[in-house]
Amino acid sequence: MTAAGEEMHALVERLYPLCRSITGDGVRATLEIVGEYIPLQVHEVPTGTQVLDWTVPQEWNIRDAYIADPAGNRVVDFAASNLHVLGYSVPVSATMPLAELREHLHTLPEHPSWVPYRTSYYTPQWGFCLAQETLDALPDGDYEVRVDSTLADGHLTYAEHVVPGQVTDEVIVSCHVCHPSLANDNLAGIAVATFLARALAERTPYYTYRFLFAPGTIGAITWLARNADRVEHVKHGLVLACAGDSGRLTYKQSRRGDAEIDRVMRHVLSTSERPHHVAEFTPYGYDERQFCSPGFDLGVGSLSRTPYAGYPEYHTSADNPDFVSPEAMADTLAVCREAFAVLDRNRRYLNLSPYGEPQLGRRGLYASLGGRSDAKQAQMAMLWVLSLSDGEHGLLDVSERSGLPFDTVAAAADALCGAGLIKA
């Protein structure tokens, strides 16, 4: 277990109690905490703003909500869990019989002790979520129902963090900040993204890395609408979600299927020998589907552990901090770091001495391998790099065709560059 894993889990626990939605003060409070770890540029987009085919909705905030039984006891209480309220519930203050109240209640009969997560972002209504066993125990009678919320013109809030690179071409890393108390499907992705940004800042990466913390769907659409004139700078991307459970890693490919990020992720996962699954693109899931929409067609994939809806705890109160582990988040972070290390170094080179094999010995390249346990492998890497440095093949092509480790191939490229035999 790494120290970063423990710190990420502590961040999940700290963010867990906040009531997030696609807008509102919960999102701002979340970004304020993330901003203690990495500097953020926070954006506020007014209600009614047209963003592609969508419109920024009204802002929702909630202070309290409960159901009180005939004796006045709060049997469902927002203060106990923010999952108890249907997301975006309009205000209500009423008394009604249990039969009428049932029409506004949501449970999970197959998991009677769990509370489901439900929302109604774009259809004005109200409701409560509760455990089936709680509902079964409610006596007949009149119940006091109160949702102390506001739905009014305000703003949609999202934030960006940029790690400057050697070039202005960008890699976008996106995670959603709209779910309330759900540790894996939301918070683990935020934590991994935050610590990935910190790790990248420890060096000067080749690409510029732009981290996007935004509400799902409408947040990515808003970012794309506001950045449509500069998306050509986005060369690669990764959406992080469900990053902390114990399942195997799952990479969902971009719509293209052959984008460079797809090749890099397949390579890193297969050579690391981690249990994993590579899934084909589908136009359903997280915000990869917005970035990959035909008009933008960005090379953006999605990394998770167990995919959305692939585990019983998904969108329930059982997706709590105990469901995610420091070890799993540390592993997800490590894969991201490994993948971006390959992505950063996967450049094409041109052989400056392409007529016949150049003499490596007189340039000291063979001598530099003396005493190395992998001298033969390193020598072969130099020959392969020279052979495929035709301006059309990248180092990942060299690694895959030769069967040599990418790091060995990249080191060979560095040595050959230093000797003036190839150039990027």
KEKE-616280 format. One record per residue (C-alpha): residue in three letters; x, y, z. Coordinates in steps of 0.5 Angstrom, whole numbers, padded with zeros to 4 digits, always signed. Layout:
<robas>
ALAXYZ/...
</robas>
This chain:
<robas>
MET+0000+0000+0000/THR+0003+0007-0002/ALA+0003+0013+0002/ALA-0001+0016-0004/GLY-0006+0011-0004/GLU-0008+0013+0003/GLU-0008+0020+0002/MET-0013+0019-0004/HIS-0017+0015+0001/ALA-0017+0020+0006/LEU-0019+0025+0000/VAL-0025+0020-0001/GLU-0027+0020+0006/ARG-0027+0028+0006/LEU-0031+0029+0000/TYR-0036+0023+0002/PRO-0041+0027+0006/LEU-0042+0033+0001/CYS-0048+0033-0003/ARG-0046+0034-0010/SER-0051+0035-0016/ILE-0050+0037-0023/THR-0050+0045-0020/GLY-0050+0048-0014/ASP-0046+0049-0007/GLY-0044+0042-0006/VAL-0040+0042-0013/ARG-0037+0049-0011/ALA-0035+0046-0004/THR-0032+0039-0007/LEU-0028+0044-0012/GLU-0025+0048-0006/ILE-0023+0042-0003/VAL-0019+0039-0009/GLY-0016+0046-0010/GLU-0012+0045-0003/TYR-0009+0039-0007/ILE-0008+0043-0014/PRO-0009+0050-0016/LEU-0016+0050-0020/GLN-0019+0055-0025/VAL-0026+0055-0023/HIS-0031+0057-0028/GLU-0039+0059-0027/VAL-0043+0059-0033/PRO-0050+0062-0032/THR-0057+0059-0032/GLY-0060+0059-0039/THR-0053+0059-0043/GLN-0054+0055-0050/VAL-0048+0050-0050/LEU-0049+0046-0056/ASP-0056+0042-0056/TRP-0057+0043-0049/THR-0058+0049-0044/VAL-0055+0050-0038/PRO-0060+0048-0032/GLN-0063+0052-0026/GLU-0058+0051-0020/TRP-0061+0046-0015/ASN-0059+0047-0007/ILE-0062+0043-0001/ARG-0061+0045+0006/ASP-0066+0040+0009/ALA-0071+0034+0008/TYR-0074+0029+0012/ILE-0080+0024+0012/ALA-0084+0024+0019/ASP-0088+0019+0021/PRO-0095+0020+0025/ALA-0091+0020+0031/GLY-0087+0026+0029/ASN-0080+0021+0028/ARG-0076+0022+0022/VAL-0076+0016+0019/VAL-0072+0018+0013/ASP-0067+0024+0014/PHE-0063+0028+0009/ALA-0058+0029+0015/ALA-0057+0022+0016/SER-0055+0021+0008/ASN-0056+0026+0002/LEU-0058+0020-0002/HIS-0064+0020+0001/VAL-0067+0025-0003/LEU-0068+0025-0010/GLY-0063+0029-0014/TYR-0066+0036-0016/SER-0072+0035-0012/VAL-0077+0041-0012/PRO-0079+0044-0005/VAL-0085+0041-0002/SER-0088+0042+0005/ALA-0094+0037+0006/THR-0098+0032+0010/MET-0100+0026+0006/PRO-0102+0019+0007/LEU-0097+0013+0006/ALA-0101+0010+0000/GLU-0100+0017-0003/LEU-0093+0018-0001/ARG-0091+0011-0004/GLU-0091+0014-0011/HIS-0085+0018-0009/LEU-0081+0013-0006/HIS-0075+0009-0009/THR-0072+0003-0006/LEU-0068-0003-0008/PRO-0072-0009-0006/GLU-0067-0014-0008/HIS-0062-0011-0003/PRO-0067-0009+0002/SER-0062-0005+0007/TRP-0059-0001+0001/VAL-0061+0006-0001/PRO-0061+0007-0008/TYR-0059+0014-0012/ARG-0064+0017-0016/THR-0064+0024-0020/SER-0069+0028-0024/TYR-0065+0033-0027/TYR-0069+0036-0032/THR-0076+0034-0030/PRO-0079+0038-0024/GLN-0081+0033-0019/TRP-0080+0031-0012/GLY-0078+0024-0008/PHE-0074+0020-0003/CYS-0070+0014-0003/LEU-0070+0009+0003/ALA-0068+0002+0005/GLN-0074-0003+0003/GLU-0073-0005+0010/THR-0075+0002+0012/LEU-0081+0002+0008/ASP-0084-0005+0010/ALA-0084-0002+0017/LEU-0088+0004+0016/PRO-0095+0004+0019/ASP-0101+0007+0016/GLY-0102+0014+0017/ASP-0101+0021+0015/TYR-0094+0023+0014/GLU-0090+0030+0014/VAL-0086+0031+0008/ARG-0081+0037+0007/VAL-0076+0038+0002/ASP-0073+0045+0004/SER-0069+0046-0003/THR-0069+0051-0008/LEU-0069+0051-0016/ALA-0067+0058-0019/ASP-0063+0061-0024/GLY-0055+0061-0022/HIS-0049+0057-0025/LEU-0046+0051-0027/THR-0039+0050-0024/TYR-0033+0046-0027/ALA-0026+0047-0026/GLU-0019+0046-0030/HIS-0012+0045-0028/VAL-0007+0045-0033/VAL+0000+0042-0032/PRO+0004+0045-0037/GLY+0008+0041-0042/GLN+0014+0042-0047/VAL+0009+0043-0053/THR+0002+0046-0053/ASP-0001+0040-0056/GLU-0006+0037-0050/VAL-0008+0031-0046/ILE-0015+0032-0043/VAL-0016+0028-0037/SER-0023+0028-0034/CYS-0027+0026-0028/HIS-0034+0028-0026/VAL-0036+0031-0020/CYS-0044+0031-0020/HIS-0045+0025-0015/PRO-0047+0026-0008/SER-0044+0020-0003/LEU-0042+0015-0008/ALA-0035+0013-0007/ASN-0033+0009-0013/ASP-0037+0012-0018/ASN-0035+0019-0017/LEU-0030+0020-0011/ALA-0025+0015-0013/GLY-0024+0018-0020/ILE-0023+0025-0017/ALA-0018+0023-0012/VAL-0014+0019-0018/ALA-0014+0025-0022/THR-0012+0030-0017/PHE-0006+0026-0015/LEU-0004+0024-0022/ALA-0004+0032-0024/ARG+0001+0032-0018/ALA+0005+0027-0020/LEU+0006+0030-0027/ALA+0008+0036-0024/GLU+0014+0033-0021/ARG+0017+0033-0028/THR+0016+0037-0035/PRO+0012+0032-0039/TYR+0012+0033-0047/TYR+0005+0034-0047/THR+0001+0039-0044/TYR-0004+0036-0039/ARG-0011+0039-0038/PHE-0015+0036-0032/LEU-0023+0037-0032/PHE-0027+0037-0026/ALA-0034+0037-0028/PRO-0041+0035-0028/GLY-0043+0029-0032/THR-0045+0030-0039/ILE-0048+0037-0038/GLY-0041+0039-0036/ALA-0037+0036-0041/ILE-0042+0039-0046/THR-0041+0046-0043/TRP-0033+0045-0044/LEU-0034+0043-0051/ALA-0038+0049-0053/ARG-0034+0054-0049/ASN-0027+0051-0052/ALA-0030+0049-0059/ASP-0025+0053-0063/ARG-0019+0050-0059/VAL-0020+0043-0059/GLU-0016+0041-0064/HIS-0010+0042-0059/VAL-0013+0036-0055/LYS-0009+0030-0058/HIS-0011+0025-0053/GLY-0015+0024-0047/LEU-0018+0019-0042/VAL-0024+0019-0037/LEU-0023+0017-0030/ALA-0029+0013-0027/CYS-0030+0008-0022/ALA-0023+0008-0020/GLY-0023+0005-0013/ASP-0026-0002-0013/SER-0023-0009-0012/GLY-0024-0011-0020/ARG-0020-0012-0025/LEU-0018-0006-0029/THR-0022-0004-0035/TYR-0021+0000-0041/LYS-0026+0003-0046/GLN-0023+0005-0053/SER-0025+0011-0056/ARG-0030+0011-0062/ARG-0024+0011-0067/GLY-0022+0004-0063/ASP-0015+0006-0066/ALA-0013+0012-0063/GLU-0006+0013-0060/ILE-0009+0013-0053/ASP-0012+0006-0055/ARG-0006+0003-0057/VAL-0002+0006-0051/MET-0007+0003-0046/ARG-0007-0004-0049/HIS+0000-0004-0049/VAL+0001-0002-0042/LEU-0004-0006-0039/SER-0002-0013-0043/THR+0005-0012-0042/SER+0004-0010-0034/GLU+0001-0017-0034/ARG-0005-0014-0029/PRO-0012-0017-0030/HIS-0015-0013-0035/HIS-0021-0012-0040/VAL-0021-0008-0046/ALA-0028-0006-0048/GLU-0030-0003-0055/PHE-0033+0004-0055/THR-0041+0004-0054/PRO-0044+0011-0054/TYR-0047+0010-0047/GLY-0043+0011-0041/TYR-0039+0017-0038/ASP-0036+0023-0042/GLU-0032+0019-0047/ARG-0038+0019-0051/GLN-0038+0027-0051/PHE-0031+0028-0053/CYS-0032+0022-0058/SER-0038+0025-0061/PRO-0037+0025-0069/GLY-0037+0033-0069/PHE-0031+0033-0065/ASP-0028+0026-0066/LEU-0023+0026-0060/GLY-0018+0020-0059/VAL-0021+0020-0051/GLY-0022+0013-0048/SER-0024+0011-0041/LEU-0021+0008-0035/SER-0024+0004-0029/ARG-0024-0002-0025/THR-0031-0005-0025/PRO-0035-0001-0030/TYR-0041+0003-0029/ALA-0047-0002-0027/GLY-0042-0008-0027/TYR-0043-0008-0019/PRO-0049-0009-0015/GLU-0046-0003-0010/TYR-0047+0002-0016/HIS-0051+0008-0015/THR-0053+0005-0008/SER-0051+0007-0001/ALA-0046+0001-0001/ASP-0042+0005-0005/ASN-0038+0008+0001/PRO-0031+0009+0003/ASP-0031+0002+0005/PHE-0032-0001-0002/VAL-0026+0003-0005/SER-0019+0001-0002/PRO-0012+0005-0002/GLU-0009-0001-0006/ALA-0014+0000-0012/MET-0013+0007-0013/ALA-0006+0007-0012/ASP-0006+0001-0018/THR-0010+0006-0022/LEU-0006+0012-0021/ALA+0000+0007-0023/VAL-0003+0005-0029/CYS-0005+0012-0031/ARG+0003+0014-0030/GLU+0005+0008-0034/ALA+0001+0010-0040/PHE+0002+0017-0040/ALA+0010+0016-0039/VAL+0009+0012-0046/LEU+0005+0017-0049/ASP+0010+0022-0048/ARG+0015+0019-0051/ASN+0012+0015-0057/ARG+0015+0020-0062/ARG+0017+0019-0069/TYR+0024+0019-0071/LEU+0028+0020-0078/ASN+0034+0016-0079/LEU+0040+0021-0081/SER+0044+0016-0083/PRO+0039+0011-0087/TYR+0044+0008-0092/GLY+0046+0002-0089/GLU+0047+0001-0082/PRO+0051+0006-0079/GLN+0058+0004-0075/LEU+0055+0004-0068/GLY+0062+0002-0065/ARG+0066+0009-0067/ARG+0061+0013-0064/GLY+0061+0009-0057/LEU+0054+0007-0057/TYR+0057-0001-0056/ALA+0062+0001-0051/SER+0056+0005-0047/LEU+0053-0002-0046/GLY+0059-0005-0043/GLY+0057-0009-0036/ARG+0050-0008-0037/SER+0046-0015-0036/ASP+0041-0013-0042/ALA+0047-0011-0047/LYS+0044-0015-0052/GLN+0037-0013-0051/ALA+0039-0006-0051/GLN+0044-0007-0058/MET+0038-0010-0061/ALA+0033-0004-0059/MET+0038+0001-0063/LEU+0038-0003-0069/TRP+0030-0003-0069/VAL+0030+0004-0068/LEU+0035+0005-0073/SER+0031+0001-0078/LEU+0024+0004-0077/SER+0026+0011-0076/ASP+0023+0013-0083/GLY+0018+0018-0080/GLU+0012+0014-0080/HIS+0013+0009-0074/GLY+0013+0011-0067/LEU+0017+0008-0061/LEU+0011+0004-0059/ASP+0011+0001-0066/VAL+0018-0001-0065/SER+0017-0004-0059/GLU+0011-0008-0061/ARG+0014-0010-0067/SER+0021-0012-0064/GLY+0018-0015-0058/LEU+0023-0011-0054/PRO+0020-0007-0047/PHE+0018+0000-0049/ASP+0023+0003-0044/THR+0029+0000-0047/VAL+0027+0002-0054/ALA+0026+0009-0051/ALA+0033+0009-0048/ALA+0036+0007-0055/ALA+0032+0013-0058/ASP+0035+0017-0053/ALA+0042+0015-0054/LEU+0042+0015-0062/CYS+0039+0022-0061/GLY+0045+0024-0057/ALA+0050+0021-0062/GLY+0046+0025-0068/LEU+0044+0019-0072/ILE+0036+0020-0071/LYS+0032+0026-0070/ALA+0025+0027-0068/
</robas>
